């Protein structure tokens, strides 16, 4: 069987970084063909809006005209992305889009090789059908054990203390917050409930996505307790909670999606 080449694009606005990446690509043990290169968020959006047959994206994050997550979230891109950046602040955003690896500059060829090997291994393990993108297959593969059917979301969550277990009604949860490995739910009386789930993602999977929205990397909000929205700055919303002094904020990369989800 003839092994297919990997068709990729590069999203990078720094020439030295682009040269290094191209060198690593040429030294990789499988053929990677660079179909195109881009340096701005605007170029990325224009390119993918036309529909492109690409296997993999190598992408920096901070470009000349802004943060590349603006493009990927607007496009709802379903193509695996290997992020390559000098910043370690965006790894959560990377994996909330279609990121499969996160390389911090400066990175070695060995680290690059492992990242691309991961893509190849995942692709091979899931078959070679052309009808779906690799990422769509990955989503099904990783979620097949944990997916909760849309009609089977939790209506209450068990809260375990050292002395007993009680049950918190989900419709009484105003928001959930993750902090240093602990997830806490706050109810409409502003009472704290420490959840047994080890991550916000596990909690998110239990909740109806038509009611709850992850507004930033550490908080999930119940829309039924939103009293008022206001502009905190250009790309961030401040959210006032009903009968509370609590004000939550969206992250920059979540604001547009949140507005769309609310229908505003």
C-alpha positions in Angstrom: 0.0 0.0 0.0 1.3 3.4 -1.0 1.6 5.6 2.1 -0.2 8.9 1.7 1.7 12.2 2.2 0.5 14.6 4.9 -0.9 17.8 3.5 -0.3 20.7 5.9 -0.3 24.4 6.3 1.9 26.7 8.4 0.5 29.6 10.4 3.5 31.6 11.6 4.5 35.2 11.3 8.1 35.0 12.5 10.6 34.1 9.7 13.2 32.4 12.0 10.5 30.2 13.6 9.1 29.4 10.1 12.5 28.4 8.8 13.1 26.1 11.8 9.7 24.5 11.4 10.3 23.8 7.7 13.6 22.3 8.5 12.0 19.9 11.0 9.3 19.1 8.5 11.8 18.2 5.8 13.7 15.9 8.3 10.6 14.1 9.4 10.5 10.4 8.4 7.2 10.7 6.5 6.5 13.1 3.6 4.8 16.3 4.7 3.8 18.7 2.0 3.3 22.3 2.9 0.3 23.4 0.8 0.3 27.0 2.0 1.6 29.5 4.6 -0.1 32.3 6.5 0.9 35.1 8.8 -2.4 36.7 9.9 -5.7 35.7 11.4 -7.5 37.3 8.5 -5.6 35.1 6.0 -6.5 32.0 7.9 -10.2 32.8 8.0 -10.2 33.6 4.2 -8.4 30.4 3.4 -10.7 28.0 5.3 -13.9 29.8 4.4 -13.4 28.6 0.9 -13.1 24.9 2.1 -9.8 23.2 2.0 -8.6 19.6 1.9 -5.9 19.7 4.6 -4.7 17.0 7.0 -2.8 19.0 9.6 -2.1 22.6 10.7 1.1 23.8 12.3 0.1 27.0 14.1 1.6 29.8 16.2 -1.0 31.6 18.4 -0.1 35.3 18.6 0.0 36.6 15.0 0.5 40.1 13.6 -3.2 41.0 13.6 -4.3 39.2 16.7 -4.9 35.8 18.4 -5.4 32.9 16.1 -8.1 31.4 18.3 -10.4 34.1 16.9 -10.1 32.3 13.5 -10.4 28.7 14.7 -13.4 29.3 16.8 -15.2 31.3 14.2 -14.5 28.6 11.6 -15.3 25.7 14.0 -12.3 24.0 12.4 -12.3 20.2 12.4 -8.7 19.7 11.4 -6.0 18.6 13.9 -3.7 21.4 14.9 -0.2 21.3 16.4 0.2 24.6 18.2 3.8 26.0 18.4 4.1 29.1 20.6 6.4 30.9 23.0 3.5 31.3 25.5 2.3 28.7 27.9 -0.9 30.5 28.8 -3.0 29.1 25.9 -2.8 25.4 26.3 -6.4 25.1 27.6 -7.7 27.1 24.7 -5.7 24.9 22.3 -7.4 21.7 23.4 -10.8 23.4 23.5 -10.4 23.9 19.8 -8.9 21.1 17.7 -5.4 21.1 19.1 -3.7 17.7 19.5 -0.3 18.9 20.6 1.2 22.1 22.2 4.9 22.8 21.5 6.6 25.5 23.5 9.4 27.5 21.8 12.3 26.7 21.7 11.5 23.1 21.0 13.7 20.2 19.8 13.4 18.1 16.7 12.6 15.1 19.0 9.7 17.0 20.5 8.4 18.0 17.1 8.8 14.4 15.9 6.7 13.1 18.8 4.0 15.6 18.1 3.6 14.6 14.5 4.0 10.9 15.4 1.0 11.4 17.7 -1.1 12.7 14.8 0.0 9.7 12.6 -0.6 7.2 15.3 -4.1 8.5 16.0 -5.0 8.7 12.4 -3.8 5.1 11.7 -5.5 3.7 14.8 -8.9 5.1 13.6 -8.8 3.8 10.0 -8.4 5.6 6.7 -12.0 6.4 5.7 -12.3 9.5 3.6 -15.8 10.4 4.6 -14.9 12.1 7.9 -12.0 14.2 9.1 -9.5 12.7 11.5 -10.6 15.0 14.2 -14.3 13.9 14.0 -13.1 10.3 14.4 -10.9 11.3 17.3 -13.9 13.0 19.0 -15.9 9.8 18.7 -13.0 7.7 19.8 -12.2 9.5 23.0 -15.7 10.2 24.0 -17.3 6.8 23.2 -16.9 5.7 26.8 -18.0 8.9 28.4 -20.6 10.5 26.2 -23.8 11.2 28.0 -26.9 11.1 25.8 -28.7 14.5 25.5 -31.8 13.2 27.2 -29.8 11.7 30.1 -28.1 14.7 31.8 -27.9 14.7 35.6 -30.7 16.3 37.5 -28.8 16.1 40.8 -25.2 15.5 41.9 -24.1 13.5 44.9 -22.0 15.6 47.3 -19.9 13.5 49.7 -18.7 14.8 53.0 -16.6 13.1 55.8 -19.9 12.2 57.6 -22.6 11.8 54.9 -23.7 12.1 51.3 -26.3 14.6 50.2 -27.7 15.5 46.8 -27.5 18.9 45.1 -30.2 19.7 42.5 -28.6 20.7 39.2 -31.2 23.4 38.6 -30.1 25.1 41.8 -26.5 25.4 40.7 -25.7 28.9 39.6 -22.1 28.2 38.5 -19.3 25.8 39.0 -15.7 26.8 39.5 -12.4 24.9 39.3 -9.5 26.0 41.4 -6.2 24.1 42.0 -7.7 20.7 41.3 -10.9 21.3 43.3 -14.3 21.8 41.6 -16.9 23.8 43.6 -20.6 24.4 42.8 -22.3 27.5 44.1 -26.0 27.3 44.6 -28.6 30.1 44.4 -28.0 30.9 48.1 -24.3 31.3 47.4 -23.5 28.1 49.4 -20.4 26.2 48.3 -20.5 22.5 47.5 -17.3 20.7 46.9 -17.8 18.2 44.1 -16.1 14.8 43.9 -15.4 15.2 40.2 -11.7 15.8 39.6 -12.0 18.3 36.7 -14.4 20.9 35.2 -14.6 18.8 32.1 -16.2 15.9 34.0 -18.7 18.2 35.5 -19.5 19.8 32.1 -20.3 16.4 30.7 -23.0 15.9 33.3 -24.8 19.1 32.6 -27.3 20.0 29.9 -25.4 22.2 27.4 -28.6 24.1 26.6 -28.6 25.4 30.2 -24.9 25.5 31.2 -22.0 27.2 29.4 -18.3 27.2 30.1 -17.6 30.9 30.0 -13.8 30.6 30.7 -11.3 27.9 31.5 -12.4 27.6 35.1 -16.1 28.4 35.3 -19.4 27.0 34.0 -22.5 29.1 34.3 -26.3 28.4 34.5 -28.0 30.8 32.1 -31.1 30.9 34.3 -29.3 32.9 36.9 -28.0 35.7 34.6 -29.3 39.0 35.6 -27.4 41.4 33.4 -24.6 41.4 30.9 -22.2 44.4 30.4 -19.1 45.1 28.5 -16.0 44.6 30.8 -13.6 45.5 28.0 -13.5 45.1 24.2 -13.5 41.3 24.2 -14.8 40.4 27.7 -18.3 40.4 29.2 -19.1 41.0 32.8 -22.0 38.8 34.0 -24.1 39.9 37.0 -25.7 37.0 38.9 -29.3 37.1 40.1 -29.6 38.1 43.9 -25.9 38.1 44.3 -22.9 40.4 44.3 -20.9 37.9 42.3 -19.7 39.1 38.9 -18.3 36.5 36.5 -16.3 37.3 33.3 -16.1 35.5 30.0 -12.6 34.8 28.6 -11.7 36.7 25.4 -12.0 33.6 23.2 -15.4 32.6 24.7 -17.3 35.9 24.4 -18.5 35.6 20.8 -19.5 31.9 21.3 -21.3 32.8 24.5 -23.3 35.6 22.9 -24.3 33.3 20.1 -25.3 30.6 22.5 -27.5 33.1 24.4 -28.9 34.5 21.1 -27.8 38.1 21.7 
